[in-house]
Amino acid sequence: MRSDPNVPQRRDIGGSLAGATLTTARNDMDYSPVALMPDVKVIKVGGQSMLDRGRSAIFPLLDELVPLKDKYQLLLCCGGGTRARHIYSVASELEMPTGVLAALGGYVPRQNARMLQMLLAKHGGVFMLHDDFEKLPLYFKLGCIPIMTGMPPFGYWEKPGAGGRIPANRTDAGVFLSAEVLGVKRALFIKDEDGLFTDDPKKNPSATHIERIGARELLKRDLPDLIIERVVLEYLTRARYCTELQIVNGLKRGLVTRALEGEDVGTIIYKD
């Protein structure tokens, strides 16, 4: 049977991936990603460290951030905190798989983001879902402060972890991945400590502060307690754009401003 010339025929697309299975490692492709919005300031507002403290911690932080919105493009990402840990605990006791824990744990940082949006509504705060990520340029052009969950959108498809059912990719990971896809060099994490220490300073007063350290070196040290999710350090070793993480104490007024201005306060973890 002859093909009908009026019916569009299948077209072969050339290229190095045309006949590939996508399951084997390939090193023959040039990968030079575009920095989409490198000037955005991607900021993680800690859940347990900041949001769970309520008014005493959040109001001074917002008072510090609001005057900066006309100078910088601020993208706020929220952590989950104690309520997320409670969900993980209950779901683990009920023998739920990792994907279910990730889906359930994602609700709390969204709640926190909505509360921040209400507090910042009069200053242009706007709650943003993952599906609205591409609207960032419009929000900034309108003078808004976009606020979203820090949780990456893996949900039920969260990868099984090596250390149990707790999702490895939580809100710290989502913040890093947001900065990486935007082409931002440094992501800012607002916690309740002066940065990274050799141990948890709340439990061990003799723990010493680490001002600057490479991600590979930090992974090699295998510290008993980290202020940031371990998987983020692994991602940092493979980063193309977000090659620095800065951790600052949001309870000390002025440190966030100094960090946004480029000062190396707190701790810097870099791609080594």
ZIHUBEL-V381587 format. One line per field, one symbol per residue. ss: DSSP state (@ for helix, = for strand, . for the rest). phi: phi as a letter, one per 20 degrees, with the letter a starting at -180 (. if undefined). A space follows every 10 residues. Layout:
ss: ???
phi: ???
This chain:
ss: .......... .......... .......... .........= =====..... @@@.@@@@@@ @@@@@@.... ..======.. .@@@@@@@@@ @@@....@@@ @@@@@@@@@@ @@@@@@@@@. @@@.===..@ @@@@@@@@@@ @...=====. ....@@@... =..=...... @@@@@@@@@@ @@...===== =....==... ........== .===@@@@@@ @........@ @@@@@@.... ...======. ....@@@@@@ ......==== ..
phi: .efffeegef dedfpfdgde emddfcdddf ccfeffbfef eeceegfffc fffmgfefff fffffgfefe dceedecdee nfffffffff fffemffgff gfffffffff fffffffffd gfdnfcfceg fegfeggfff fenedfcbfe ffeflfegfg eedoefgfed ffffffffff fenefcddde cdcfpecfbf ffdcfefdfd fbbeffffff flffbcecfg fffffffdfe dfdbdddcef edfoffffff eofeemcddc fd
